């Protein structure tokens, strides 16, 4: 198990389930995989799976330099046994010469990518939950609108979106916030990751067919994943009948509002019996 600031980030037992769902839909539904952007993911695990799709180039932005150092060069920072386990887990993805690592605050760094006129075929946002005000801005309409400008017209964006069971309104708010950034087709999906319980993701297209329509047109996933197959993925888009019945009352996370942070805090306080 790997913990960051006291919070479980992944377990080697089932991280493949989480990362299959994060990576497979967005890359299977995108027209090309030449140039990919990952925001967060400094452990190299999402990157490991992205590299299976043979991209020409991947840009990874993560603020946590210490995290990157540990997972990029584990032998320099960990005992031999643990270093071998880390290398085996992420397949040394952070050392791949197709990867550019930017140790920066993504909220600021993407402005430089926009100035450079960069366009990405797919974008994967693999950030921790919005459990701190500094993370909240990376789940805002402002941030998503700028990511939209970086996305190719026929590309997709995928976002880890916390638990639709434990933090339902937070999950719904992420989808609504992405829609407010003028993504025309925003869809959400979920499945059980044993270490975390029920977990969810959000995916959107900039134009053209919706993500699920694109997946429905496939006969199988273009790449074999550890856990996921196409039938399982399609089923993950199905929610209980009443899941979204209170959607209209859930707020959108505008920059400076802290809406999502407050929803997330409230949800986990309720789960822990604090209130």
N, C-alpha and C positions, 0 to 999 in steps of 0.2 A: 504493500500500500504506500502511496505517496501523498503526503500532506503538505499543504501550503497555508501558512498562517492558521494552523490548527484545523483546517478543513480538508477533508478527503478529496483529492483531485482525480485519482484513478486507482484501481486495483488491477494488478496484472492478470487476475483470474478472469475478468470480464470486460476490460477496457476495449477489447475488440468489438464488442456489441455496440458500445457507444460510438466508436469511431467509424464502424461500418455505416451506421445511420447518418452520421455527420457528413461523410465523404461520398458514399455511393450515389445517393439521389442527385446531388448537385453536379457530379461529373458525368453520370449516366445520362442526364437530361440536357447537358450543354453540348453545343455543336462541335466545339473544339476543346482541346486540353493543352494548347501550346503555352499559354501564359496564365499562371494561377496565382492568386493572392490569398495568403492565410494570415488572419489577424489573431494574435494569441498563439496557442499551440507550441510554446517554447520547449515542451518535452519531446517534440519531434514525432509524436505518435500519429497525429492526423497527416503530417507530412509524409510519413512512411507509407500510408495508404494512397496518398495523392501520387507519389512517385511510381506506383504500380501502373498508372495510366500513361506513363512515358511522356510527361510534359517536357517541353523544351526549356522552360524556365519557371521557377517558383520563387516568389517573394514572400518572406515571412517577417512579420512585424511583431515584436514582443518587447515590452518594457523591462522585463525582469532579466537582467544580465546574468545574475547568479544562477537562475534556473537554466538558462541557455548553456552556460558553462558546464554545469553538472551533466546535462544530457548530450551535449556536443562532445565533451572530452571527459567521460566518466572516470577513466583510469587516472586522471590527474587530481581528481577530487574525492574519490571513493575507494574503499578497500577493494581488493582484486575480485573477490566473489561477487560483490554487489555491482561493480563496474561491468563485469561480464553479463550480468543479468540485464542491466540497462541497455548495453549494446545489442544484446539479442532481442530485446523488446522493441526498440525503435529502429533497428537495422542500420544504425549509424547514419540515419537520414540527414541529420544536421551537418554532416561532413560531405554530402553530395555536391559535386561541382556545378550542378544545375540550380542550386539554391543560393539566393541572396538573403542574408539575415540582417535585418535592420533593428538595432537595439534602441527602440524609441517609443514614445507615446503615440499610439496609432491615431489618436484624435488630432494630433498636430502633423504627424508624418504624412498622412494621406494628402494633405495640401501640397506637399512637395511632389507627390506622384501625379497629382492633377496638373501642376505647373509643367511637369515634364511631358504631359500628354500621354501618359501610360494608360493602356486599356487591357483589361484582364478578361479571359474567357470564362472564368468562374471565380467566385469569392467565397471563402469559408471563414466564418467568424467563430472562433473557438476560445471564447473568453470565460472567466469565472462568472458566476451569478452576480447580478447587480447588488451585492451585499454591502457596498460602500459607495458614498457619493462620487468618488473619483471614477468608479466603474459605471455609474449611472449614465454619464455623458456618452459612453460608448454603446448605449442602448437607446439613443435619442433620435428624434426625427432628423435633426441636423446632421448627425453622423451617418445615418442611413441614406440621406439624400446625397451626400457627397460620395458615398460608396456607389450609389447608382450611376454617378457620372464616370466612375472608373470601370464600370461593367460593360462589356460588349453587348450590343443590341440583342443578340440571341443567347446571351449567357444567363446563368442562374447564380443566386446568392443563397447560402445556407447559414443558419445561425443557431447555435446551441441556446435553448430557451427555457431552461430550468424544468421543474417537475409540474406537469399539468394536474397532478394529484395533490401534492403538498402545497403548491403555490399556483393554484389555478388562475387567479386573476393576473398574476405576474406573467404567466405564460400567454394568456389572451392579450394582455397589453403589448407584449412584444410583437405579436402579429398585427395588432391595430396600429402600432407605431410605424411598422414597416409599410403598411398601406398608406399611412399619412405622409410618407416620404415619396408618394406617387409611384409605387410599384403596383401595376395593374392586377397582377395575379399573385396573391399571397396565400399560401396554404400551410397547414401545420400537421405534424404527425408525431407518433409516440410509440414507445414500447418499454418493456421492463428491462432495466439494467440492474441485476441483483444487488450490487454494492450500493446503489442509490435508490432503488425502487423504480416506480413509474417515471419515465423521463421523456422530454419532448424537444422537438426541433421545429424551426420555421424555415420555409424555403419560398423563394419568389423569383419570378421572371420579370425582366425589364420590358419586354414586348413579345409579341407572338403568342404561341400556345402556353397554357399554364404548365407548371412543373408536372402535375399528375397526368395531364393529357400526354405529355411527352413520354412519361414512364409507361403509360398504357399502350403506347405505340411500339414499345420494345417487345421482343420475344424473350429476351433474357438480359441480365445485366452484362455490359460489355467486358467486365472484369470479374473474375471469381473472387468473392470475399469470404472471409473466414466464417462468418455467421449468416450473413444476409443473402437472401435470394429475392427475385423479383416479386413473387407472390406475397411473401412476407412484407415486403416494402409497400406494396399497394394496400395491403390490409392495415398498415400502420396509419394510414390517413383517415381511418374510420374512428369516430368518437361516439360515445353514448348519445342518445336522442336529445337529452336536455343539457348537454355540455355547454353550449354557447348561448343558452337562453337569457343569461344576464349580461351578454356581451356589451350591450348599449350603455350599461352603467359603469363599465371599466374604462379608466382614463387612458389617454395617450401620453407618452413620455416626451414632452417638449423640453428642450435644453433649459436647465435652470429650475424646472418644476419639481424634480426629485420624485415624480409620480411612481416610477417603477421601483426605485429604492424603497419608498415607503410601503408599497404593496408587498414587496419581497420581505421586508422586516416584519410586517404584520402577519404574513402567512407563516413564517417560521416561528414567530413567537406563539402563535395559536397552536402550532403543531407540538411545541415543546411545553405547552401548558403554562406559559408565563403569564398570560392574561386570564 
